[in-house]
Amino acid sequence: MEQDTFELRPTDEFIELITLLKLKQLAQTGGHAKMIVEDGLVMVNGEQEFRKRRKLRPGDVVALEEVSISIIR
């Protein structure tokens, strides 16, 4: 599995799940990101996640297919 990280800006407390998927180019558009989450393809901290606007904070790990992204500060 490919390991990646996403560093939050110092002024940000969190990033929403669909925003992360778009920024990391795992989804082509916001609509595509929503479909991926609704279809249950995304795991957050080892559990299937269906909330499109899930707030991701430092320490969270998002997995989609063969990519794992750790949220850091």
N, CA, C and O atoms as a CHARMM CRD file, in Angstrom:
* protein
*
  292
    1    1 MET  N      0.84100  -1.18300   0.00000 PROA 1      0.00000
    2    1 MET  CA     0.00000   0.00000   0.00000 PROA 1      0.00000
    3    1 MET  C      0.88700   1.24800   0.00000 PROA 1      0.00000
    4    1 MET  O      1.86000   1.32600   0.74900 PROA 1      0.00000
    5    2 GLU  N      0.54600   2.20200  -0.83100 PROA 2      0.00000
    6    2 GLU  CA     1.28500   3.46400  -0.90900 PROA 2      0.00000
    7    2 GLU  C      0.96800   4.34200   0.29200 PROA 2      0.00000
    8    2 GLU  O     -0.19900   4.58200   0.59900 PROA 2      0.00000
    9    3 GLN  N      2.00400   4.82000   0.97200 PROA 3      0.00000
   10    3 GLN  CA     1.84900   5.68400   2.14300 PROA 3      0.00000
   11    3 GLN  C      2.05100   7.13800   1.73300 PROA 3      0.00000
   12    3 GLN  O      2.99500   7.46400   1.01300 PROA 3      0.00000
   13    4 ASP  N      1.15400   8.01300   2.19900 PROA 4      0.00000
   14    4 ASP  CA     1.25300   9.43100   1.88800 PROA 4      0.00000
   15    4 ASP  C      0.85600  10.22400   3.12800 PROA 4      0.00000
   16    4 ASP  O      0.29500   9.66900   4.07300 PROA 4      0.00000
   17    5 THR  N      1.14600  11.51700   3.12000 PROA 5      0.00000
   18    5 THR  CA     0.73700  12.37100   4.23600 PROA 5      0.00000
   19    5 THR  C      0.07200  13.62100   3.70200 PROA 5      0.00000
   20    5 THR  O      0.26300  14.00000   2.54700 PROA 5      0.00000
   21    6 PHE  N     -0.70900  14.25500   4.55800 PROA 6      0.00000
   22    6 PHE  CA    -1.28700  15.55800   4.25900 PROA 6      0.00000
   23    6 PHE  C     -1.07600  16.41800   5.49200 PROA 6      0.00000
   24    6 PHE  O     -1.53000  16.08300   6.58500 PROA 6      0.00000
   25    7 GLU  N     -0.37400  17.53800   5.29900 PROA 7      0.00000
   26    7 GLU  CA    -0.08200  18.41700   6.43300 PROA 7      0.00000
   27    7 GLU  C     -1.08300  19.56800   6.47500 PROA 7      0.00000
   28    7 GLU  O     -1.20400  20.33800   5.52200 PROA 7      0.00000
   29    8 LEU  N     -1.79700  19.67100   7.59100 PROA 8      0.00000
   30    8 LEU  CA    -2.73100  20.77300   7.77600 PROA 8      0.00000
   31    8 LEU  C     -1.95300  22.07300   7.92100 PROA 8      0.00000
   32    8 LEU  O     -0.85800  22.09100   8.48300 PROA 8      0.00000
   33    9 ARG  N     -2.51700  23.14900   7.41700 PROA 9      0.00000
   34    9 ARG  CA    -1.91400  24.46500   7.63000 PROA 9      0.00000
   35    9 ARG  C     -2.03500  24.81000   9.11200 PROA 9      0.00000
   36    9 ARG  O     -2.96500  24.35000   9.77400 PROA 9      0.00000
   37   10 PRO  N     -1.11900  25.60600   9.63900 PROA 10     0.00000
   38   10 PRO  CA    -1.16700  25.95800  11.06400 PROA 10     0.00000
   39   10 PRO  C     -2.48800  26.59800  11.48400 PROA 10     0.00000
   40   10 PRO  O     -2.88700  26.49200  12.64300 PROA 10     0.00000
   41   11 THR  N     -3.16400  27.25800  10.55400 PROA 11     0.00000
   42   11 THR  CA    -4.42600  27.93400  10.88800 PROA 11     0.00000
   43   11 THR  C     -5.63800  27.01000  10.78700 PROA 11     0.00000
   44   11 THR  O     -6.73200  27.38700  11.20900 PROA 11     0.00000
   45   12 ASP  N     -5.46500  25.80800  10.23600 PROA 12     0.00000
   46   12 ASP  CA    -6.58400  24.87000  10.05200 PROA 12     0.00000
   47   12 ASP  C     -6.65000  23.85200  11.17800 PROA 12     0.00000
   48   12 ASP  O     -5.63900  23.27200  11.57600 PROA 12     0.00000
   49   13 GLU  N     -7.86500  23.64600  11.68400 PROA 13     0.00000
   50   13 GLU  CA    -8.08500  22.64200  12.72500 PROA 13     0.00000
   51   13 GLU  C     -8.33400  21.26600  12.10300 PROA 13     0.00000
   52   13 GLU  O     -8.00200  20.23700  12.69300 PROA 13     0.00000
   53   14 PHE  N     -8.92900  21.26200  10.89400 PROA 14     0.00000
   54   14 PHE  CA    -9.30100  20.01100  10.23500 PROA 14     0.00000
   55   14 PHE  C     -9.40600  20.23100   8.73500 PROA 14     0.00000
   56   14 PHE  O     -9.34500  21.36200   8.25200 PROA 14     0.00000
   57   15 ILE  N     -9.56700  19.11500   7.99600 PROA 15     0.00000
   58   15 ILE  CA    -9.91200  19.15000   6.58000 PROA 15     0.00000
   59   15 ILE  C    -11.05300  18.16600   6.38000 PROA 15     0.00000
   60   15 ILE  O    -11.06400  17.09600   6.98900 PROA 15     0.00000
   61   16 GLU  N    -12.01000  18.51500   5.53500 PROA 16     0.00000
   62   16 GLU  CA   -13.13400  17.60900   5.26800 PROA 16     0.00000
   63   16 GLU  C    -12.68100  16.48900   4.33600 PROA 16     0.00000
   64   16 GLU  O    -11.81700  16.68000   3.48000 PROA 16     0.00000
   65   17 LEU  N    -13.27700  15.33400   4.52200 PROA 17     0.00000
   66   17 LEU  CA   -12.89800  14.14000   3.77600 PROA 17     0.00000
   67   17 LEU  C    -12.94800  14.35800   2.26500 PROA 17     0.00000
   68   17 LEU  O    -11.98300  14.04700   1.56700 PROA 17     0.00000
   69   18 ILE  N    -14.05900  14.88800   1.74900 PROA 18     0.00000
   70   18 ILE  CA   -14.15300  15.04400   0.28800 PROA 18     0.00000
   71   18 ILE  C    -13.13200  16.04900  -0.23600 PROA 18     0.00000
   72   18 ILE  O    -12.66000  15.91800  -1.36500 PROA 18     0.00000
   73   19 THR  N    -12.78800  17.04300   0.56500 PROA 19     0.00000
   74   19 THR  CA   -11.77400  18.02200   0.16700 PROA 19     0.00000
   75   19 THR  C    -10.40900  17.34400   0.06400 PROA 19     0.00000
   76   19 THR  O     -9.65700  17.59400  -0.87800 PROA 19     0.00000
   77   20 LEU  N    -10.09400  16.49200   1.02800 PROA 20     0.00000
   78   20 LEU  CA    -8.83400  15.75700   0.99500 PROA 20     0.00000
   79   20 LEU  C     -8.74900  14.87800  -0.24900 PROA 20     0.00000
   80   20 LEU  O     -7.71400  14.84100  -0.91500 PROA 20     0.00000
   81   21 LEU  N     -9.81800  14.18000  -0.56000 PROA 21     0.00000
   82   21 LEU  CA    -9.81800  13.29700  -1.73800 PROA 21     0.00000
   83   21 LEU  C     -9.56200  14.08000  -3.01700 PROA 21     0.00000
   84   21 LEU  O     -8.86700  13.59900  -3.91100 PROA 21     0.00000
   85   22 LYS  N    -10.12000  15.28900  -3.11000 PROA 22     0.00000
   86   22 LYS  CA    -9.88700  16.12900  -4.29400 PROA 22     0.00000
   87   22 LYS  C     -8.45300  16.65100  -4.32000 PROA 22     0.00000
   88   22 LYS  O     -7.79200  16.59300  -5.35700 PROA 22     0.00000
   89   23 LEU  N     -7.96500  17.16100  -3.18700 PROA 23     0.00000
   90   23 LEU  CA    -6.61300  17.73100  -3.15300 PROA 23     0.00000
   91   23 LEU  C     -5.54200  16.68300  -3.44900 PROA 23     0.00000
   92   23 LEU  O     -4.53600  16.98600  -4.08900 PROA 23     0.00000
   93   24 LYS  N     -5.75400  15.46200  -2.98900 PROA 24     0.00000
   94   24 LYS  CA    -4.78600  14.38700  -3.21700 PROA 24     0.00000
   95   24 LYS  C     -5.01900  13.69400  -4.56200 PROA 24     0.00000
   96   24 LYS  O     -4.36200  12.70100  -4.87400 PROA 24     0.00000
   97   25 GLN  N     -5.94900  14.21500  -5.35000 PROA 25     0.00000
   98   25 GLN  CA    -6.28100  13.72000  -6.68300 PROA 25     0.00000
   99   25 GLN  C     -6.71100  12.25300  -6.68200 PROA 25     0.00000
  100   25 GLN  O     -6.44700  11.51600  -7.63200 PROA 25     0.00000
  101   26 LEU  N     -7.37700  11.84400  -5.60300 PROA 26     0.00000
  102   26 LEU  CA    -7.97200  10.51300  -5.55400 PROA 26     0.00000
  103   26 LEU  C     -9.38200  10.54900  -6.13400 PROA 26     0.00000
  104   26 LEU  O     -9.96300   9.51400  -6.45900 PROA 26     0.00000
  105   27 ALA  N     -9.92100  11.76300  -6.25600 PROA 27     0.00000
  106   27 ALA  CA   -11.21700  11.98600  -6.88800 PROA 27     0.00000
  107   27 ALA  C    -11.03300  13.10700  -7.90600 PROA 27     0.00000
  108   27 ALA  O    -10.28900  14.05800  -7.66600 PROA 27     0.00000
  109   28 GLN  N    -11.70700  12.99100  -9.03200 PROA 28     0.00000
  110   28 GLN  CA   -11.53500  13.97300 -10.10400 PROA 28     0.00000
  111   28 GLN  C    -12.29600  15.26500  -9.82700 PROA 28     0.00000
  112   28 GLN  O    -11.85200  16.35000 -10.20300 PROA 28     0.00000
  113   29 THR  N    -13.45700  15.13800  -9.16000 PROA 29     0.00000
  114   29 THR  CA   -14.29800  16.29900  -8.85800 PROA 29     0.00000
  115   29 THR  C    -14.92400  16.11200  -7.48200 PROA 29     0.00000
  116   29 THR  O    -14.80700  15.05000  -6.87000 PROA 29     0.00000
  117   30 GLY  N    -15.59000  17.16300  -7.00700 PROA 30     0.00000
  118   30 GLY  CA   -16.30700  17.04600  -5.73900 PROA 30     0.00000
  119   30 GLY  C    -17.40900  16.00100  -5.81500 PROA 30     0.00000
  120   30 GLY  O    -17.62900  15.25400  -4.86100 PROA 30     0.00000
  121   31 GLY  N    -18.09700  15.94600  -6.94100 PROA 31     0.00000
  122   31 GLY  CA   -19.15400  14.94700  -7.11900 PROA 31     0.00000
  123   31 GLY  C    -18.59700  13.53400  -7.10400 PROA 31     0.00000
  124   31 GLY  O    -19.20000  12.62400  -6.53500 PROA 31     0.00000
  125   32 HSD  N    -17.44500  13.35700  -7.73100 PROA 32     0.00000
  126   32 HSD  CA   -16.79500  12.05100  -7.74000 PROA 32     0.00000
  127   32 HSD  C    -16.38600  11.66300  -6.32000 PROA 32     0.00000
  128   32 HSD  O    -16.55000  10.51000  -5.91900 PROA 32     0.00000
  129   33 ALA  N    -15.85500  12.62000  -5.55900 PROA 33     0.00000
  130   33 ALA  CA   -15.45800  12.35800  -4.17000 PROA 33     0.00000
  131   33 ALA  C    -16.66500  11.92000  -3.33800 PROA 33     0.00000
  132   33 ALA  O    -16.57000  10.98300  -2.54600 PROA 33     0.00000
  133   34 LYS  N    -17.78600  12.59400  -3.52000 PROA 34     0.00000
  134   34 LYS  CA   -19.00400  12.23000  -2.78000 PROA 34     0.00000
  135   34 LYS  C    -19.44500  10.81100  -3.11300 PROA 34     0.00000
  136   34 LYS  O    -19.84000  10.05700  -2.22300 PROA 34     0.00000
  137   35 MET  N    -19.37700  10.44300  -4.39200 PROA 35     0.00000
  138   35 MET  CA   -19.78000   9.09400  -4.80200 PROA 35     0.00000
  139   35 MET  C    -18.87700   8.03400  -4.18500 PROA 35     0.00000
  140   35 MET  O    -19.35400   6.99000  -3.74100 PROA 35     0.00000
  141   36 ILE  N    -17.56100   8.30200  -4.15400 PROA 36     0.00000
  142   36 ILE  CA   -16.61300   7.35600  -3.57300 PROA 36     0.00000
  143   36 ILE  C    -16.96000   7.09400  -2.10400 PROA 36     0.00000
  144   36 ILE  O    -16.96200   5.95000  -1.65000 PROA 36     0.00000
  145   37 VAL  N    -17.25200   8.16600  -1.37500 PROA 37     0.00000
  146   37 VAL  CA   -17.57700   8.03000   0.05500 PROA 37     0.00000
  147   37 VAL  C    -18.93000   7.33800   0.23600 PROA 37     0.00000
  148   37 VAL  O    -19.05800   6.42500   1.05100 PROA 37     0.00000
  149   38 GLU  N    -19.93400   7.77200  -0.52300 PROA 38     0.00000
  150   38 GLU  CA   -21.26600   7.16400  -0.42300 PROA 38     0.00000
  151   38 GLU  C    -21.23600   5.67100  -0.73100 PROA 38     0.00000
  152   38 GLU  O    -22.00500   4.90400  -0.15300 PROA 38     0.00000
  153   39 ASP  N    -20.36000   5.25700  -1.63200 PROA 39     0.00000
  154   39 ASP  CA   -20.24900   3.84300  -2.00900 PROA 39     0.00000
  155   39 ASP  C    -19.48400   3.01700  -0.97500 PROA 39     0.00000
  156   39 ASP  O    -19.34300   1.80400  -1.12800 PROA 39     0.00000
  157   40 GLY  N    -18.99200   3.67500   0.07700 PROA 40     0.00000
  158   40 GLY  CA   -18.31700   2.94700   1.15700 PROA 40     0.00000
  159   40 GLY  C    -16.91400   2.48800   0.81500 PROA 40     0.00000
  160   40 GLY  O    -16.43000   1.50300   1.37300 PROA 40     0.00000
  161   41 LEU  N    -16.25500   3.19000  -0.09900 PROA 41     0.00000
  162   41 LEU  CA   -14.92100   2.77900  -0.53500 PROA 41     0.00000
  163   41 LEU  C    -13.80200   3.36500   0.32300 PROA 41     0.00000
  164   41 LEU  O    -12.64400   2.96900   0.19000 PROA 41     0.00000
  165   42 VAL  N    -14.14600   4.30900   1.20600 PROA 42     0.00000
  166   42 VAL  CA   -13.13800   5.00100   2.00800 PROA 42     0.00000
  167   42 VAL  C    -13.14700   4.48200   3.44200 PROA 42     0.00000
  168   42 VAL  O    -14.20200   4.28100   4.04400 PROA 42     0.00000
  169   43 MET  N    -11.95200   4.27300   3.96900 PROA 43     0.00000
  170   43 MET  CA   -11.79400   3.87500   5.36900 PROA 43     0.00000
  171   43 MET  C    -11.09100   5.01100   6.10400 PROA 43     0.00000
  172   43 MET  O    -10.13300   5.59400   5.59600 PROA 43     0.00000
  173   44 VAL  N    -11.57700   5.31800   7.30200 PROA 44     0.00000
  174   44 VAL  CA   -10.91300   6.30100   8.15900 PROA 44     0.00000
  175   44 VAL  C    -10.60300   5.61000   9.47100 PROA 44     0.00000
  176   44 VAL  O    -11.50100   5.12000  10.15500 PROA 44     0.00000
  177   45 ASN  N     -9.34000   5.57400   9.81500 PROA 45     0.00000
  178   45 ASN  CA    -8.88000   4.90900  11.04200 PROA 45     0.00000
  179   45 ASN  C     -9.36000   3.45700  11.11700 PROA 45     0.00000
  180   45 ASN  O     -9.73000   2.96200  12.18100 PROA 45     0.00000
  181   46 GLY  N     -9.34200   2.79000   9.95900 PROA 46     0.00000
  182   46 GLY  CA    -9.68200   1.37600   9.90000 PROA 46     0.00000
  183   46 GLY  C    -11.15900   1.05300   9.85300 PROA 46     0.00000
  184   46 GLY  O    -11.53200  -0.12100   9.86200 PROA 46     0.00000
  185   47 GLU  N    -12.02100   2.07900   9.80300 PROA 47     0.00000
  186   47 GLU  CA   -13.47000   1.85300   9.75100 PROA 47     0.00000
  187   47 GLU  C    -14.05500   2.50400   8.50400 PROA 47     0.00000
  188   47 GLU  O    -13.64500   3.59200   8.09900 PROA 47     0.00000
  189   48 GLN  N    -15.02400   1.81200   7.90700 PROA 48     0.00000
  190   48 GLN  CA   -15.68300   2.33400   6.71800 PROA 48     0.00000
  191   48 GLN  C    -16.35700   3.66400   7.05800 PROA 48     0.00000
  192   48 GLN  O    -17.04000   3.77900   8.07600 PROA 48     0.00000
  193   49 GLU  N    -16.16200   4.65800   6.20400 PROA 49     0.00000
  194   49 GLU  CA   -16.70000   6.00100   6.46700 PROA 49     0.00000
  195   49 GLU  C    -17.66800   6.40900   5.36300 PROA 49     0.00000
  196   49 GLU  O    -17.34500   6.33400   4.17700 PROA 49     0.00000
  197   50 PHE  N    -18.86500   6.84400   5.77200 PROA 50     0.00000
  198   50 PHE  CA   -19.89000   7.27400   4.81900 PROA 50     0.00000
  199   50 PHE  C    -20.17800   8.76900   4.91200 PROA 50     0.00000
  200   50 PHE  O    -20.94000   9.30000   4.10400 PROA 50     0.00000
  201   51 ARG  N    -19.57900   9.45600   5.88700 PROA 51     0.00000
  202   51 ARG  CA   -19.83900  10.89000   6.06600 PROA 51     0.00000
  203   51 ARG  C    -18.89600  11.67600   5.15600 PROA 51     0.00000
  204   51 ARG  O    -17.68000  11.68400   5.34700 PROA 51     0.00000
  205   52 LYS  N    -19.49400  12.33700   4.15900 PROA 52     0.00000
  206   52 LYS  CA   -18.70900  13.07100   3.16100 PROA 52     0.00000
  207   52 LYS  C    -17.93700  14.22600   3.78500 PROA 52     0.00000
  208   52 LYS  O    -16.82600  14.53400   3.35200 PROA 52     0.00000
  209   53 ARG  N    -18.49400  14.84700   4.76400 PROA 53     0.00000
  210   53 ARG  CA   -17.88100  16.02000   5.38100 PROA 53     0.00000
  211   53 ARG  C    -17.17800  15.67600   6.69700 PROA 53     0.00000
  212   53 ARG  O    -16.98400  16.54500   7.54700 PROA 53     0.00000
  213   54 ARG  N    -16.80700  14.43200   6.85900 PROA 54     0.00000
  214   54 ARG  CA   -16.06400  13.98800   8.04800 PROA 54     0.00000
  215   54 ARG  C    -14.85800  14.89800   8.25100 PROA 54     0.00000
  216   54 ARG  O    -14.07200  15.11900   7.33000 PROA 54     0.00000
  217   55 LYS  N    -14.72300  15.41900   9.45600 PROA 55     0.00000
  218   55 LYS  CA   -13.60400  16.30500   9.77300 PROA 55     0.00000
  219   55 LYS  C    -12.38800  15.46100  10.14300 PROA 55     0.00000
  220   55 LYS  O    -12.40900  14.70700  11.11600 PROA 55     0.00000
  221   56 LEU  N    -11.34000  15.60300   9.35500 PROA 56     0.00000
  222   56 LEU  CA   -10.11000  14.85800   9.58500 PROA 56     0.00000
  223   56 LEU  C     -9.12000  15.74500  10.32100 PROA 56     0.00000
  224   56 LEU  O     -8.86200  16.88100   9.92400 PROA 56     0.00000
  225   57 ARG  N     -8.57300  15.20400  11.39400 PROA 57     0.00000
  226   57 ARG  CA    -7.63300  15.94400  12.23900 PROA 57     0.00000
  227   57 ARG  C     -6.30100  15.18800  12.29600 PROA 57     0.00000
  228   57 ARG  O     -6.22700  14.02500  11.90100 PROA 57     0.00000
  229   58 PRO  N     -5.24300  15.85700  12.79300 PROA 58     0.00000
  230   58 PRO  CA    -3.95100  15.16600  12.90500 PROA 58     0.00000
  231   58 PRO  C     -4.08900  13.83500  13.63800 PROA 58     0.00000
  232   58 PRO  O     -4.74200  13.74600  14.67800 PROA 58     0.00000
  233   59 GLY  N     -3.46200  12.80500  13.07800 PROA 59     0.00000
  234   59 GLY  CA    -3.53800  11.46800  13.64800 PROA 59     0.00000
  235   59 GLY  C     -4.50700  10.55700  12.91200 PROA 59     0.00000
  236   59 GLY  O     -4.41700   9.33400  13.02600 PROA 59     0.00000
  237   60 ASP  N     -5.43900  11.14500  12.15200 PROA 60     0.00000
  238   60 ASP  CA    -6.37400  10.32800  11.37300 PROA 60     0.00000
  239   60 ASP  C     -5.64900   9.73200  10.17000 PROA 60     0.00000
  240   60 ASP  O     -4.72200  10.33500   9.62800 PROA 60     0.00000
  241   61 VAL  N     -6.08700   8.53400   9.75800 PROA 61     0.00000
  242   61 VAL  CA    -5.52600   7.85800   8.59400 PROA 61     0.00000
  243   61 VAL  C     -6.67300   7.49500   7.65400 PROA 61     0.00000
  244   61 VAL  O     -7.62300   6.81600   8.04400 PROA 61     0.00000
  245   62 VAL  N     -6.56600   7.95500   6.41700 PROA 62     0.00000
  246   62 VAL  CA    -7.57700   7.70300   5.39000 PROA 62     0.00000
  247   62 VAL  C     -7.01600   6.69000   4.40300 PROA 62     0.00000
  248   62 VAL  O     -5.88200   6.83000   3.94600 PROA 62     0.00000
  249   63 ALA  N     -7.80400   5.67100   4.07200 PROA 63     0.00000
  250   63 ALA  CA    -7.37300   4.66300   3.10400 PROA 63     0.00000
  251   63 ALA  C     -8.41200   4.53900   1.99200 PROA 63     0.00000
  252   63 ALA  O     -9.61600   4.47200   2.24100 PROA 63     0.00000
  253   64 LEU  N     -7.91100   4.51000   0.76700 PROA 64     0.00000
  254   64 LEU  CA    -8.75200   4.31800  -0.41100 PROA 64     0.00000
  255   64 LEU  C     -7.95200   3.47600  -1.38700 PROA 64     0.00000
  256   64 LEU  O     -6.88100   3.88100  -1.83900 PROA 64     0.00000
  257   65 GLU  N     -8.47300   2.31400  -1.70700 PROA 65     0.00000
  258   65 GLU  CA    -7.80100   1.36100  -2.59100 PROA 65     0.00000
  259   65 GLU  C     -6.39600   1.07400  -2.06200 PROA 65     0.00000
  260   65 GLU  O     -6.25400   0.53400  -0.96500 PROA 65     0.00000
  261   66 GLU  N     -5.36900   1.42200  -2.81400 PROA 66     0.00000
  262   66 GLU  CA    -3.98900   1.09700  -2.40500 PROA 66     0.00000
  263   66 GLU  C     -3.24500   2.30600  -1.85400 PROA 66     0.00000
  264   66 GLU  O     -2.01500   2.31300  -1.81300 PROA 66     0.00000
  265   67 VAL  N     -3.99700   3.34400  -1.42300 PROA 67     0.00000
  266   67 VAL  CA    -3.37300   4.56400  -0.91000 PROA 67     0.00000
  267   67 VAL  C     -3.81000   4.79100   0.53400 PROA 67     0.00000
  268   67 VAL  O     -4.99200   4.68000   0.86000 PROA 67     0.00000
  269   68 SER  N     -2.84800   5.10700   1.39100 PROA 68     0.00000
  270   68 SER  CA    -3.11000   5.43000   2.79300 PROA 68     0.00000
  271   68 SER  C     -2.52900   6.81500   3.06000 PROA 68     0.00000
  272   68 SER  O     -1.35400   7.06400   2.79300 PROA 68     0.00000
  273   69 ILE  N     -3.36900   7.72400   3.59300 PROA 69     0.00000
  274   69 ILE  CA    -2.94500   9.10000   3.83900 PROA 69     0.00000
  275   69 ILE  C     -3.05900   9.40700   5.32300 PROA 69     0.00000
  276   69 ILE  O     -4.13400   9.28200   5.90900 PROA 69     0.00000
  277   70 SER  N     -1.94800   9.80900   5.92600 PROA 70     0.00000
  278   70 SER  CA    -1.92700  10.21400   7.33100 PROA 70     0.00000
  279   70 SER  C     -2.03700  11.72400   7.41100 PROA 70     0.00000
  280   70 SER  O     -1.34400  12.45300   6.70200 PROA 70     0.00000
  281   71 ILE  N     -2.92600  12.18400   8.29500 PROA 71     0.00000
  282   71 ILE  CA    -3.10000  13.62500   8.49700 PROA 71     0.00000
  283   71 ILE  C     -2.12200  14.05100   9.58800 PROA 71     0.00000
  284   71 ILE  O     -2.09800  13.47900  10.67700 PROA 71     0.00000
  285   72 ILE  N     -1.31700  15.06600   9.27600 PROA 72     0.00000
  286   72 ILE  CA    -0.32100  15.55000  10.24400 PROA 72     0.00000
  287   72 ILE  C     -0.45100  17.05400  10.42800 PROA 72     0.00000
  288   72 ILE  O     -1.14300  17.72400   9.66100 PROA 72     0.00000
  289   73 ARG  N      0.20400  17.57000  11.42600 PROA 73     0.00000
  290   73 ARG  CA     0.20300  19.01900  11.67100 PROA 73     0.00000
  291   73 ARG  C      1.46900  19.59600  11.14300 PROA 73     0.00000
  292   73 ARG  O      1.68600  20.80300  11.24000 PROA 73     0.00000
